Amino acid sequence: MSEQKTRGDTADERLTYEQARAELATVVERLEAGGTSLEESLALWERGERLADICQRWLDGARDRLDAARQARESA
């Protein structure tokens, strides 16, 4: 099972911000619609948490790049 988790994590790391955000929106819609079993709801929630983390890493990286560009411009 840990092998499958590792492969999934690797695939997740290749998601673009837009892909992760779109999938996260789908997960939220499914959770809000209801009608899923407790087990499926928990799996969706966990997937949503992973996708939210991916989105946050992308946003943090973008912020770091902007900060670096500002600092480079100010010191030039």
All heavy atoms as a GROMACS GRO file, in nm:
protein
  600
    1MET      N    1   0.082  -0.120   0.000
    1MET     CA    2   0.000   0.000   0.000
    1MET      C    3   0.086   0.126   0.000
    1MET      O    4   0.054   0.222  -0.065
    1MET     CB    5  -0.094  -0.001   0.120
    1MET     CG    6  -0.179   0.122   0.125
    1MET     SD    7  -0.326   0.086   0.218
    1MET     CE    8  -0.390   0.248   0.233
    2SER      N    9   0.198   0.126   0.071
    2SER     CA   10   0.283   0.244   0.073
    2SER      C   11   0.340   0.272  -0.065
    2SER      O   12   0.364   0.386  -0.101
    2SER     CB   13   0.395   0.227   0.175
    2SER     OG   14   0.478   0.119   0.139
    3GLU      N   15   0.359   0.166  -0.146
    3GLU     CA   16   0.406   0.185  -0.283
    3GLU      C   17   0.302   0.263  -0.364
    3GLU      O   18   0.337   0.354  -0.437
    3GLU     CB   19   0.430   0.047  -0.346
    3GLU     CG   20   0.549   0.041  -0.437
    3GLU     CD   21   0.569  -0.100  -0.487
    3GLU    OE1   22   0.617  -0.184  -0.410
    3GLU    OE2   23   0.534  -0.124  -0.603
    4GLN      N   24   0.175   0.229  -0.347
    4GLN     CA   25   0.069   0.298  -0.419
    4GLN      C   26   0.062   0.444  -0.372
    4GLN      O   27   0.045   0.534  -0.452
    4GLN     CB   28  -0.064   0.228  -0.396
    4GLN     CG   29  -0.177   0.288  -0.476
    4GLN     CD   30  -0.308   0.215  -0.452
    4GLN    OE1   31  -0.323   0.145  -0.352
    4GLN    NE2   32  -0.399   0.229  -0.544
    5LYS      N   33   0.076   0.467  -0.244
    5LYS     CA   34   0.073   0.603  -0.191
    5LYS      C   35   0.187   0.684  -0.250
    5LYS      O   36   0.169   0.799  -0.288
    5LYS     CB   37   0.080   0.600  -0.038
    5LYS     CG   38   0.072   0.736   0.026
    5LYS     CD   39   0.067   0.720   0.176
    5LYS     CE   40   0.082   0.847   0.252
    5LYS     NZ   41  -0.003   0.955   0.224
    6THR      N   42   0.305   0.625  -0.258
    6THR     CA   43   0.420   0.695  -0.314
    6THR      C   44   0.395   0.732  -0.460
    6THR      O   45   0.422   0.844  -0.502
    6THR     CB   46   0.546   0.607  -0.304
    6THR    OG1   47   0.566   0.575  -0.166
    6THR    CG2   48   0.668   0.679  -0.356
    7ARG      N   49   0.340   0.640  -0.538
    7ARG     CA   50   0.311   0.670  -0.677
    7ARG      C   51   0.208   0.781  -0.688
    7ARG      O   52   0.220   0.869  -0.771
    7ARG     CB   53   0.262   0.545  -0.750
    7ARG     CG   54   0.374   0.455  -0.793
    7ARG     CD   55   0.319   0.344  -0.873
    7ARG     NE   56   0.225   0.271  -0.787
    7ARG     CZ   57   0.192   0.146  -0.801
    7ARG    NH1   58   0.240   0.076  -0.899
    7ARG    NH2   59   0.109   0.087  -0.718
    8GLY      N   60   0.106   0.778  -0.604
    8GLY     CA   61   0.005   0.884  -0.606
    8GLY      C   62   0.063   1.018  -0.568
    8GLY      O   63   0.031   1.120  -0.628
    9ASP      N   64   0.150   1.019  -0.468
    9ASP     CA   65   0.214   1.143  -0.427
    9ASP      C   66   0.298   1.200  -0.540
    9ASP      O   67   0.299   1.319  -0.564
    9ASP     CB   68   0.301   1.122  -0.302
    9ASP     CG   69   0.218   1.093  -0.179
    9ASP    OD1   70   0.096   1.115  -0.182
    9ASP    OD2   71   0.276   1.047  -0.079
   10THR      N   72   0.370   1.113  -0.613
   10THR     CA   73   0.452   1.158  -0.724
   10THR      C   74   0.364   1.220  -0.832
   10THR      O   75   0.395   1.325  -0.885
   10THR     CB   76   0.533   1.040  -0.782
   10THR    OG1   77   0.613   0.987  -0.676
   10THR    CG2   78   0.622   1.085  -0.894
   11ALA      N   79   0.254   1.156  -0.865
   11ALA     CA   80   0.162   1.210  -0.965
   11ALA      C   81   0.104   1.343  -0.917
   11ALA      O   82   0.090   1.437  -0.996
   11ALA     CB   83   0.051   1.111  -0.995
   12ASP      N   84   0.072   1.352  -0.790
   12ASP     CA   85   0.019   1.477  -0.735
   12ASP      C   86   0.120   1.590  -0.748
   12ASP      O   87   0.083   1.704  -0.773
   12ASP     CB   88  -0.019   1.460  -0.588
   12ASP     CG   89  -0.148   1.383  -0.568
   12ASP    OD1   90  -0.219   1.358  -0.668
   12ASP    OD2   91  -0.177   1.346  -0.454
   13GLU      N   92   0.247   1.560  -0.729
   13GLU     CA   93   0.350   1.663  -0.738
   13GLU      C   94   0.362   1.722  -0.878
   13GLU      O   95   0.413   1.831  -0.895
   13GLU     CB   96   0.485   1.607  -0.693
   13GLU     CG   97   0.490   1.569  -0.546
   13GLU     CD   98   0.454   1.684  -0.453
   13GLU    OE1   99   0.501   1.798  -0.476
   13GLU    OE2  100   0.378   1.660  -0.357
   14ARG      N  101   0.313   1.650  -0.978
   14ARG     CA  102   0.318   1.700  -1.115
   14ARG      C  103   0.196   1.783  -1.152
   14ARG      O  104   0.192   1.840  -1.262
   14ARG     CB  105   0.333   1.584  -1.213
   14ARG     CG  106   0.470   1.517  -1.205
   14ARG     CD  107   0.487   1.419  -1.316
   14ARG     NE  108   0.391   1.311  -1.306
   14ARG     CZ  109   0.422   1.184  -1.283
   14ARG    NH1  110   0.548   1.149  -1.270
   14ARG    NH2  111   0.329   1.093  -1.274
   15LEU      N  112   0.099   1.791  -1.064
   15LEU     CA  113  -0.020   1.870  -1.094
   15LEU      C  114   0.015   2.019  -1.100
   15LEU      O  115   0.090   2.069  -1.016
   15LEU     CB  116  -0.127   1.851  -0.986
   15LEU     CG  117  -0.198   1.717  -0.980
   15LEU    CD1  118  -0.289   1.711  -0.857
   15LEU    CD2  119  -0.277   1.692  -1.106
   16THR      N  120  -0.041   2.088  -1.198
   16THR     CA  121  -0.027   2.233  -1.201
   16THR      C  122  -0.123   2.291  -1.098
   16THR      O  123  -0.214   2.223  -1.049
   16THR     CB  124  -0.063   2.290  -1.340
   16THR    OG1  125  -0.202   2.267  -1.365
   16THR    CG2  126   0.023   2.228  -1.450
   17TYR      N  127  -0.106   2.418  -1.070
   17TYR     CA  128  -0.197   2.486  -0.979
   17TYR      C  129  -0.340   2.475  -1.031
   17TYR      O  130  -0.432   2.444  -0.956
   17TYR     CB  131  -0.156   2.633  -0.963
   17TYR     CG  132  -0.259   2.713  -0.887
   17TYR    CD1  133  -0.266   2.704  -0.749
   17TYR    CD2  134  -0.350   2.794  -0.954
   17TYR    CE1  135  -0.363   2.775  -0.678
   17TYR    CE2  136  -0.446   2.866  -0.885
   17TYR     CZ  137  -0.451   2.856  -0.747
   17TYR     OH  138  -0.547   2.925  -0.677
   18GLU      N  139  -0.356   2.501  -1.160
   18GLU     CA  140  -0.490   2.500  -1.220
   18GLU      C  141  -0.554   2.362  -1.213
   18GLU      O  142  -0.674   2.350  -1.188
   18GLU     CB  143  -0.483   2.550  -1.365
   18GLU     CG  144  -0.450   2.698  -1.377
   18GLU     CD  145  -0.302   2.731  -1.360
   18GLU    OE1  146  -0.218   2.638  -1.354
   18GLU    OE2  147  -0.270   2.850  -1.353
   19GLN      N  148  -0.475   2.257  -1.236
   19GLN     CA  149  -0.528   2.121  -1.228
   19GLN      C  150  -0.570   2.088  -1.086
   19GLN      O  151  -0.678   2.031  -1.064
   19GLN     CB  152  -0.423   2.020  -1.275
   19GLN     CG  153  -0.395   2.025  -1.424
   19GLN     CD  154  -0.272   1.943  -1.461
   19GLN    OE1  155  -0.175   1.936  -1.384
   19GLN    NE2  156  -0.275   1.883  -1.578
   20ALA      N  157  -0.486   2.121  -0.989
   20ALA     CA  158  -0.518   2.092  -0.849
   20ALA      C  159  -0.640   2.170  -0.804
   20ALA      O  160  -0.728   2.116  -0.737
   20ALA     CB  161  -0.398   2.125  -0.760
   21ARG      N  162  -0.649   2.297  -0.845
   21ARG     CA  163  -0.763   2.380  -0.807
   21ARG      C  164  -0.893   2.327  -0.868
   21ARG      O  165  -0.996   2.320  -0.801
   21ARG     CB  166  -0.739   2.524  -0.850
   21ARG     CG  167  -0.848   2.619  -0.802
   21ARG     CD  168  -0.834   2.755  -0.862
   21ARG     NE  169  -0.851   2.741  -1.007
   21ARG     CZ  170  -0.806   2.828  -1.096
   21ARG    NH1  171  -0.740   2.933  -1.058
   21ARG    NH2  172  -0.826   2.807  -1.224
   22ALA      N  173  -0.887   2.286  -0.995
   22ALA     CA  174  -1.007   2.232  -1.060
   22ALA      C  175  -1.053   2.103  -0.994
   22ALA      O  176  -1.173   2.083  -0.971
   22ALA     CB  177  -0.978   2.210  -1.209
   23GLU      N  178  -0.958   2.015  -0.962
   23GLU     CA  179  -0.996   1.890  -0.896
   23GLU      C  180  -1.050   1.917  -0.756
   23GLU      O  181  -1.146   1.854  -0.711
   23GLU     CB  182  -0.878   1.793  -0.890
   23GLU     CG  183  -0.919   1.657  -0.837
   23GLU     CD  184  -0.807   1.555  -0.831
   23GLU    OE1  185  -0.702   1.574  -0.896
   23GLU    OE2  186  -0.826   1.455  -0.759
   24LEU      N  187  -0.989   2.014  -0.687
   24LEU     CA  188  -1.037   2.050  -0.554
   24LEU      C  189  -1.181   2.102  -0.562
   24LEU      O  190  -1.265   2.065  -0.478
   24LEU     CB  191  -0.946   2.156  -0.491
   24LEU     CG  192  -0.984   2.208  -0.354
   24LEU    CD1  193  -0.996   2.095  -0.252
   24LEU    CD2  194  -0.882   2.311  -0.308
   25ALA      N  195  -1.212   2.182  -0.662
   25ALA     CA  196  -1.349   2.232  -0.679
   25ALA      C  197  -1.446   2.117  -0.700
   25ALA      O  198  -1.557   2.116  -0.645
   25ALA     CB  199  -1.354   2.330  -0.796
   26THR      N  200  -1.404   2.016  -0.777
   26THR     CA  201  -1.488   1.899  -0.800
   26THR      C  202  -1.512   1.822  -0.670
   26THR      O  203  -1.624   1.778  -0.641
   26THR     CB  204  -1.424   1.808  -0.906
   26THR    OG1  205  -1.410   1.881  -1.027
   26THR    CG2  206  -1.507   1.683  -0.931
   27VAL      N  207  -1.407   1.807  -0.592
   27VAL     CA  208  -1.418   1.737  -0.463
   27VAL      C  209  -1.517   1.811  -0.373
   27VAL      O  210  -1.605   1.750  -0.311
   27VAL     CB  211  -1.279   1.723  -0.396
   27VAL    CG1  212  -1.293   1.681  -0.250
   27VAL    CG2  213  -1.193   1.624  -0.472
   28VAL      N  214  -1.503   1.943  -0.366
   28VAL     CA  215  -1.593   2.022  -0.281
   28VAL      C  216  -1.738   2.008  -0.328
   28VAL      O  217  -1.828   1.989  -0.247
   28VAL     CB  218  -1.549   2.170  -0.280
   28VAL    CG1  219  -1.654   2.259  -0.213
   28VAL    CG2  220  -1.416   2.185  -0.209
   29GLU      N  221  -1.759   2.013  -0.459
   29GLU     CA  222  -1.895   1.997  -0.513
   29GLU      C  223  -1.953   1.862  -0.474
   29GLU      O  224  -2.071   1.853  -0.435
   29GLU     CB  225  -1.894   2.010  -0.665
   29GLU     CG  226  -1.873   2.151  -0.715
   29GLU     CD  227  -1.854   2.158  -0.866
   29GLU    OE1  228  -1.871   2.055  -0.935
   29GLU    OE2  229  -1.822   2.267  -0.914
   30ARG      N  230  -1.873   1.757  -0.483
   30ARG     CA  231  -1.923   1.623  -0.448
   30ARG      C  232  -1.956   1.614  -0.300
   30ARG      O  233  -2.056   1.555  -0.260
   30ARG     CB  234  -1.820   1.517  -0.486
   30ARG     CG  235  -1.811   1.498  -0.638
   30ARG     CD  236  -1.718   1.388  -0.676
   30ARG     NE  237  -1.765   1.259  -0.626
   30ARG     CZ  238  -1.689   1.150  -0.618
   30ARG    NH1  239  -1.563   1.155  -0.657
   30ARG    NH2  240  -1.737   1.038  -0.571
   31LEU      N  241  -1.872   1.674  -0.216
   31LEU     CA  242  -1.899   1.672  -0.072
   31LEU      C  243  -2.025   1.753  -0.040
   31LEU      O  244  -2.107   1.710   0.042
   31LEU     CB  245  -1.779   1.727   0.006
   31LEU     CG  246  -1.660   1.634   0.017
   31LEU    CD1  247  -1.538   1.708   0.072
   31LEU    CD2  248  -1.693   1.514   0.106
   32GLU      N  249  -2.039   1.868  -0.103
   32GLU     CA  250  -2.157   1.951  -0.077
   32GLU      C  251  -2.286   1.886  -0.126
   32GLU      O  252  -2.391   1.906  -0.068
   32GLU     CB  253  -2.139   2.089  -0.141
   32GLU     CG  254  -2.038   2.175  -0.068
   32GLU     CD  255  -2.016   2.310  -0.134
   32GLU    OE1  256  -2.051   2.326  -0.254
   32GLU    OE2  257  -1.962   2.399  -0.067
   33ALA      N  258  -2.277   1.808  -0.234
   33ALA     CA  259  -2.396   1.744  -0.289
   33ALA      C  260  -2.447   1.634  -0.197
   33ALA      O  261  -2.567   1.603  -0.198
   33ALA     CB  262  -2.364   1.685  -0.428
   34GLY      N  263  -2.357   1.576  -0.118
   34GLY     CA  264  -2.398   1.470  -0.027
   34GLY      C  265  -2.427   1.342  -0.103
   34GLY      O  266  -2.393   1.326  -0.220
   35GLY      N  267  -2.489   1.249  -0.035
   35GLY     CA  268  -2.526   1.124  -0.096
   35GLY      C  269  -2.413   1.023  -0.106
   35GLY      O  270  -2.428   0.920  -0.170
   36THR      N  271  -2.300   1.053  -0.045
   36THR     CA  272  -2.189   0.957  -0.046
   36THR      C  273  -2.181   0.888   0.090
   36THR      O  274  -2.228   0.940   0.190
   36THR     CB  275  -2.054   1.028  -0.076
   36THR    OG1  276  -2.033   1.130   0.022
   36THR    CG2  277  -2.053   1.091  -0.213
   37SER      N  278  -2.121   0.772   0.088
   37SER     CA  279  -2.103   0.699   0.214
   37SER      C  280  -2.002   0.773   0.302
   37SER      O  281  -1.929   0.860   0.255
   37SER     CB  282  -2.052   0.558   0.186
   37SER     OG  283  -1.919   0.564   0.134
   38LEU      N  284  -2.000   0.736   0.426
   38LEU     CA  285  -1.905   0.797   0.519
   38LEU      C  286  -1.762   0.772   0.471
   38LEU      O  287  -1.680   0.864   0.468
   38LEU     CB  288  -1.924   0.740   0.660
   38LEU     CG  289  -1.824   0.790   0.765
   38LEU    CD1  290  -1.831   0.941   0.779
   38LEU    CD2  291  -1.848   0.721   0.898
   39GLU      N  292  -1.736   0.650   0.429
   39GLU     CA  293  -1.601   0.615   0.382
   39GLU      C  294  -1.561   0.699   0.260
   39GLU      O  295  -1.451   0.750   0.252
   39GLU     CB  296  -1.592   0.465   0.351
   39GLU     CG  297  -1.453   0.417   0.325
   39GLU     CD  298  -1.360   0.432   0.445
   39GLU    OE1  299  -1.404   0.417   0.560
   39GLU    OE2  300  -1.240   0.459   0.422
   40GLU      N  301  -1.653   0.711   0.166
   40GLU     CA  302  -1.624   0.791   0.046
   40GLU      C  303  -1.608   0.938   0.082
   40GLU      O  304  -1.520   1.007   0.029
   40GLU     CB  305  -1.733   0.774  -0.058
   40GLU     CG  306  -1.699   0.844  -0.189
   40GLU     CD  307  -1.804   0.823  -0.297
   40GLU    OE1  308  -1.905   0.755  -0.273
   40GLU    OE2  309  -1.784   0.876  -0.408
   41SER      N  310  -1.690   0.987   0.172
   41SER     CA  311  -1.678   1.126   0.217
   41SER      C  312  -1.542   1.152   0.281
   41SER      O  313  -1.480   1.256   0.256
   41SER     CB  314  -1.790   1.162   0.315
   41SER     OG  315  -1.915   1.159   0.251
   42LEU      N  316  -1.498   1.059   0.364
   42LEU     CA  317  -1.366   1.074   0.426
   42LEU      C  318  -1.255   1.073   0.323
   42LEU      O  319  -1.160   1.152   0.330
   42LEU     CB  320  -1.344   0.965   0.530
   42LEU     CG  321  -1.426   0.977   0.658
   42LEU    CD1  322  -1.410   0.851   0.743
   42LEU    CD2  323  -1.387   1.101   0.735
   43ALA      N  324  -1.265   0.984   0.224
   43ALA     CA  325  -1.164   0.978   0.118
   43ALA      C  326  -1.163   1.108   0.037
   43ALA      O  327  -1.056   1.160   0.003
   43ALA     CB  328  -1.191   0.858   0.027
   44LEU      N  329  -1.282   1.161   0.009
   44LEU     CA  330  -1.289   1.288  -0.063
   44LEU      C  331  -1.228   1.401   0.019
   44LEU      O  332  -1.155   1.486  -0.033
   44LEU     CB  333  -1.435   1.322  -0.098
   44LEU     CG  334  -1.497   1.243  -0.211
   44LEU    CD1  335  -1.649   1.263  -0.214
   44LEU    CD2  336  -1.435   1.282  -0.344
   45TRP      N  337  -1.259   1.404   0.148
   45TRP     CA  338  -1.203   1.506   0.236
   45TRP      C  339  -1.050   1.499   0.237
   45TRP      O  340  -0.982   1.601   0.224
   45TRP     CB  341  -1.258   1.489   0.377
   45TRP     CG  342  -1.206   1.595   0.471
   45TRP    CD1  343  -1.092   1.591   0.545
   45TRP    CD2  344  -1.265   1.722   0.494
   45TRP    NE1  345  -1.078   1.708   0.615
   45TRP    CE2  346  -1.182   1.790   0.584
   45TRP    CE3  347  -1.380   1.784   0.447
   45TRP    CZ2  348  -1.211   1.919   0.630
   45TRP    CZ3  349  -1.408   1.912   0.493
   45TRP    CH2  350  -1.325   1.977   0.582
   46GLU      N  351  -0.996   1.378   0.250
   46GLU     CA  352  -0.850   1.361   0.251
   46GLU      C  353  -0.790   1.405   0.119
   46GLU      O  354  -0.686   1.471   0.117
   46GLU     CB  355  -0.815   1.216   0.281
   46GLU     CG  356  -0.846   1.176   0.423
   46GLU     CD  357  -0.840   1.027   0.448
   46GLU    OE1  358  -0.838   0.948   0.351
   46GLU    OE2  359  -0.838   0.988   0.567
   47ARG      N  360  -0.855   1.371   0.008
   47ARG     CA  361  -0.807   1.414  -0.124
   47ARG      C  362  -0.810   1.567  -0.133
   47ARG      O  363  -0.716   1.630  -0.182
   47ARG     CB  364  -0.892   1.351  -0.234
   47ARG     CG  365  -0.851   1.390  -0.372
   47ARG     CD  366  -0.713   1.336  -0.405
   47ARG     NE  367  -0.674   1.375  -0.540
   47ARG     CZ  368  -0.550   1.386  -0.580
   47ARG    NH1  369  -0.450   1.356  -0.498
   47ARG    NH2  370  -0.521   1.422  -0.701
   48GLY      N  371  -0.916   1.625  -0.084
   48GLY     CA  372  -0.927   1.771  -0.084
   48GLY      C  373  -0.816   1.836  -0.004
   48GLY      O  374  -0.761   1.939  -0.045
   49GLU      N  375  -0.783   1.778   0.110
   49GLU     CA  376  -0.673   1.832   0.192
   49GLU      C  377  -0.541   1.828   0.115
   49GLU      O  378  -0.464   1.923   0.118
   49GLU     CB  379  -0.661   1.754   0.323
   49GLU     CG  380  -0.772   1.780   0.421
   49GLU     CD  381  -0.767   1.918   0.482
   49GLU    OE1  382  -0.656   1.972   0.500
   49GLU    OE2  383  -0.874   1.972   0.512
   50ARG      N  384  -0.515   1.715   0.046
   50ARG     CA  385  -0.391   1.704  -0.033
   50ARG      C  386  -0.389   1.807  -0.146
   50ARG      O  387  -0.287   1.871  -0.170
   50ARG     CB  388  -0.374   1.563  -0.089
   50ARG     CG  389  -0.334   1.461   0.018
   50ARG     CD  390  -0.292   1.328  -0.042
   50ARG     NE  391  -0.392   1.265  -0.126
   50ARG     CZ  392  -0.490   1.186  -0.084
   50ARG    NH1  393  -0.502   1.160   0.045
   50ARG    NH2  394  -0.576   1.133  -0.168
   51LEU      N  395  -0.502   1.823  -0.212
   51LEU     CA  396  -0.509   1.919  -0.322
   51LEU      C  397  -0.494   2.062  -0.271
   51LEU      O  398  -0.426   2.145  -0.335
   51LEU     CB  399  -0.642   1.903  -0.397
   51LEU     CG  400  -0.656   1.774  -0.476
   51LEU    CD1  401  -0.802   1.750  -0.514
   51LEU    CD2  402  -0.565   1.774  -0.598
   52ALA      N  403  -0.553   2.093  -0.157
   52ALA     CA  404  -0.538   2.226  -0.099
   52ALA      C  405  -0.391   2.253  -0.064
   52ALA      O  406  -0.341   2.364  -0.085
   52ALA     CB  407  -0.626   2.240   0.025
   53ASP      N  408  -0.321   2.152  -0.014
   53ASP     CA  409  -0.178   2.166   0.016
   53ASP      C  410  -0.097   2.195  -0.110
   53ASP      O  411  -0.007   2.278  -0.110
   53ASP     CB  412  -0.123   2.041   0.085
   53ASP     CG  413  -0.170   2.026   0.228
   53ASP    OD1  414  -0.219   2.125   0.287
   53ASP    OD2  415  -0.159   1.914   0.282
   54ILE      N  416  -0.131   2.125  -0.218
   54ILE     CA  417  -0.062   2.147  -0.346
   54ILE      C  418  -0.085   2.291  -0.393
   54ILE      O  419   0.009   2.360  -0.432
   54ILE     CB  420  -0.109   2.045  -0.452
   54ILE    CG1  421  -0.060   1.906  -0.415
   54ILE    CG2  422  -0.061   2.085  -0.592
   54ILE    CD1  423  -0.125   1.793  -0.493
   55CYS      N  424  -0.209   2.335  -0.388
   55CYS     CA  425  -0.241   2.473  -0.428
   55CYS      C  426  -0.164   2.573  -0.342
   55CYS      O  427  -0.108   2.671  -0.394
   55CYS     CB  428  -0.391   2.499  -0.418
   55CYS     SG  429  -0.489   2.415  -0.543
   56GLN      N  430  -0.158   2.548  -0.213
   56GLN     CA  431  -0.088   2.640  -0.123
   56GLN      C  432   0.060   2.646  -0.154
   56GLN      O  433   0.122   2.752  -0.152
   56GLN     CB  434  -0.110   2.602   0.023
   56GLN     CG  435  -0.060   2.706   0.120
   56GLN     CD  436  -0.130   2.840   0.102
   56GLN    OE1  437  -0.252   2.848   0.107
   56GLN    NE2  438  -0.055   2.946   0.079
   57ARG      N  439   0.120   2.530  -0.187
   57ARG     CA  440   0.263   2.530  -0.223
   57ARG      C  441   0.288   2.611  -0.349
   57ARG      O  442   0.385   2.686  -0.358
   57ARG     CB  443   0.314   2.387  -0.239
   57ARG     CG  444   0.338   2.318  -0.105
   57ARG     CD  445   0.422   2.193  -0.119
   57ARG     NE  446   0.368   2.094  -0.209
   57ARG     CZ  447   0.283   1.999  -0.175
   57ARG    NH1  448   0.240   1.990  -0.050
   57ARG    NH2  449   0.238   1.911  -0.263
   58TRP      N  450   0.198   2.598  -0.447
   58TRP     CA  451   0.210   2.678  -0.570
   58TRP      C  452   0.201   2.827  -0.537
   58TRP      O  453   0.279   2.908  -0.587
   58TRP     CB  454   0.102   2.640  -0.670
   58TRP     CG  455   0.138   2.526  -0.758
   58TRP    CD1  456   0.088   2.399  -0.754
   58TRP    CD2  457   0.232   2.527  -0.868
   58TRP    NE1  458   0.145   2.322  -0.852
   58TRP    CE2  459   0.233   2.398  -0.924
   58TRP    CE3  460   0.314   2.625  -0.922
   58TRP    CZ2  461   0.314   2.364  -1.032
   58TRP    CZ3  462   0.394   2.591  -1.030
   58TRP    CH2  463   0.394   2.462  -1.084
   59LEU      N  464   0.104   2.864  -0.455
   59LEU     CA  465   0.087   3.005  -0.420
   59LEU      C  466   0.206   3.058  -0.340
   59LEU      O  467   0.252   3.170  -0.363
   59LEU     CB  468  -0.043   3.024  -0.342
   59LEU     CG  469  -0.171   2.999  -0.422
   59LEU    CD1  470  -0.292   3.002  -0.330
   59LEU    CD2  471  -0.185   3.101  -0.535
   60ASP      N  472   0.257   2.977  -0.248
   60ASP     CA  473   0.375   3.018  -0.171
   60ASP      C  474   0.495   3.036  -0.263
   60ASP      O  475   0.573   3.132  -0.248
   60ASP     CB  476   0.408   2.916  -0.063
   60ASP     CG  477   0.305   2.913   0.049
   60ASP    OD1  478   0.224   3.008   0.061
   60ASP    OD2  479   0.303   2.813   0.125
   61GLY      N  480   0.512   2.946  -0.360
   61GLY     CA  481   0.621   2.958  -0.455
   61GLY      C  482   0.610   3.084  -0.540
   61GLY      O  483   0.709   3.152  -0.567
   62ALA      N  484   0.488   3.114  -0.582
   62ALA     CA  485   0.466   3.236  -0.661
   62ALA      C  486   0.499   3.359  -0.578
   62ALA      O  487   0.562   3.453  -0.626
   62ALA     CB  488   0.321   3.241  -0.710
   63ARG      N  489   0.459   3.359  -0.452
   63ARG     CA  490   0.488   3.472  -0.363
   63ARG      C  491   0.639   3.487  -0.345
   63ARG      O  492   0.692   3.599  -0.350
   63ARG     CB  493   0.421   3.453  -0.227
   63ARG     CG  494   0.444   3.570  -0.133
   63ARG     CD  495   0.378   3.554   0.003
   63ARG     NE  496   0.234   3.541  -0.011
   63ARG     CZ  497   0.166   3.431   0.025
   63ARG    NH1  498   0.227   3.327   0.076
   63ARG    NH2  499   0.035   3.427   0.011
   64ASP      N  500   0.709   3.377  -0.327
   64ASP     CA  501   0.855   3.381  -0.313
   64ASP      C  502   0.921   3.439  -0.438
   64ASP      O  503   1.014   3.519  -0.429
   64ASP     CB  504   0.911   3.242  -0.285
   64ASP     CG  505   0.872   3.189  -0.147
   64ASP    OD1  506   0.826   3.269  -0.061
   64ASP    OD2  507   0.886   3.067  -0.126
   65ARG      N  508   0.872   3.398  -0.556
   65ARG     CA  509   0.928   3.451  -0.681
   65ARG      C  510   0.904   3.601  -0.694
   65ARG      O  511   0.992   3.676  -0.738
   65ARG     CB  512   0.870   3.377  -0.800
   65ARG     CG  513   0.920   3.235  -0.812
   65ARG     CD  514   0.854   3.157  -0.922
   65ARG     NE  515   0.877   3.218  -1.053
   65ARG     CZ  516   0.816   3.180  -1.163
   65ARG    NH1  517   0.728   3.081  -1.159
   65ARG    NH2  518   0.842   3.238  -1.277
   66LEU      N  519   0.784   3.645  -0.657
   66LEU     CA  520   0.754   3.788  -0.663
   66LEU      C  521   0.842   3.867  -0.565
   66LEU      O  522   0.894   3.973  -0.599
   66LEU     CB  523   0.607   3.814  -0.632
   66LEU     CG  524   0.508   3.772  -0.740
   66LEU    CD1  525   0.366   3.782  -0.689
   66LEU    CD2  526   0.527   3.855  -0.865
   67ASP      N  527   0.857   3.815  -0.445
   67ASP     CA  528   0.942   3.881  -0.347
   67ASP      C  529   1.086   3.890  -0.396
   67ASP      O  530   1.151   3.994  -0.381
   67ASP     CB  531   0.937   3.808  -0.212
   67ASP     CG  532   0.803   3.823  -0.141
   67ASP    OD1  533   0.724   3.913  -0.179
   67ASP    OD2  534   0.777   3.745  -0.048
   68ALA      N  535   1.136   3.783  -0.456
   68ALA     CA  536   1.273   3.782  -0.508
   68ALA      C  537   1.288   3.884  -0.621
   68ALA      O  538   1.390   3.955  -0.629
   68ALA     CB  539   1.312   3.643  -0.556
   69ALA      N  540   1.188   3.893  -0.709
   69ALA     CA  541   1.194   3.989  -0.819
   69ALA      C  542   1.192   4.132  -0.767
   69ALA      O  543   1.265   4.218  -0.816
   69ALA     CB  544   1.077   3.965  -0.915
   70ARG      N  545   1.110   4.157  -0.665
   70ARG     CA  546   1.106   4.292  -0.605
   70ARG      C  547   1.240   4.326  -0.542
   70ARG      O  548   1.288   4.439  -0.555
   70ARG     CB  549   0.995   4.299  -0.502
   70ARG     CG  550   0.858   4.307  -0.560
   70ARG     CD  551   0.752   4.331  -0.451
   70ARG     NE  552   0.620   4.319  -0.508
   70ARG     CZ  553   0.526   4.237  -0.462
   70ARG    NH1  554   0.549   4.162  -0.357
   70ARG    NH2  555   0.409   4.233  -0.520
   71GLN      N  556   1.297   4.233  -0.469
   71GLN     CA  557   1.425   4.258  -0.405
   71GLN      C  558   1.535   4.283  -0.508
   71GLN      O  559   1.617   4.372  -0.490
   71GLN     CB  560   1.465   4.141  -0.314
   71GLN     CG  561   1.386   4.134  -0.186
   71GLN     CD  562   1.427   4.017  -0.099
   71GLN    OE1  563   1.482   3.919  -0.148
   71GLN    NE2  564   1.396   4.026   0.029
   72ALA      N  565   1.533   4.208  -0.617
   72ALA     CA  566   1.633   4.226  -0.723
   72ALA      C  567   1.617   4.364  -0.786
   72ALA      O  568   1.716   4.431  -0.814
   72ALA     CB  569   1.618   4.117  -0.828
   73ARG      N  570   1.494   4.406  -0.807
   73ARG     CA  571   1.469   4.537  -0.867
   73ARG      C  572   1.513   4.648  -0.773
   73ARG      O  573   1.572   4.748  -0.816
   73ARG     CB  574   1.320   4.552  -0.900
   73ARG     CG  575   1.290   4.680  -0.977
   73ARG     CD  576   1.143   4.697  -1.003
   73ARG     NE  577   1.079   4.714  -0.872
   73ARG     CZ  578   0.952   4.690  -0.847
   73ARG    NH1  579   0.875   4.643  -0.942
   73ARG    NH2  580   0.900   4.710  -0.728
   74GLU      N  581   1.487   4.633  -0.643
   74GLU     CA  582   1.523   4.735  -0.545
   74GLU      C  583   1.674   4.747  -0.528
   74GLU      O  584   1.724   4.856  -0.501
   74GLU     CB  585   1.456   4.706  -0.411
   74GLU     CG  586   1.305   4.728  -0.415
   74GLU     CD  587   1.237   4.679  -0.289
   74GLU    OE1  588   1.305   4.630  -0.196
   74GLU    OE2  589   1.112   4.690  -0.283
   75SER      N  590   1.745   4.636  -0.540
   75SER     CA  591   1.889   4.640  -0.519
   75SER      C  592   1.965   4.673  -0.649
   75SER      O  593   2.086   4.688  -0.646
   75SER     CB  594   1.938   4.509  -0.460
   75SER     OG  595   1.911   4.402  -0.547
   76ALA      N  596   1.893   4.687  -0.759
   76ALA     CA  597   1.961   4.717  -0.887
   76ALA      C  598   1.983   4.866  -0.902
   76ALA      O  599   1.935   4.950  -0.840
   76ALA     CB  600   1.876   4.667  -1.004
   0.00000   0.00000   0.00000
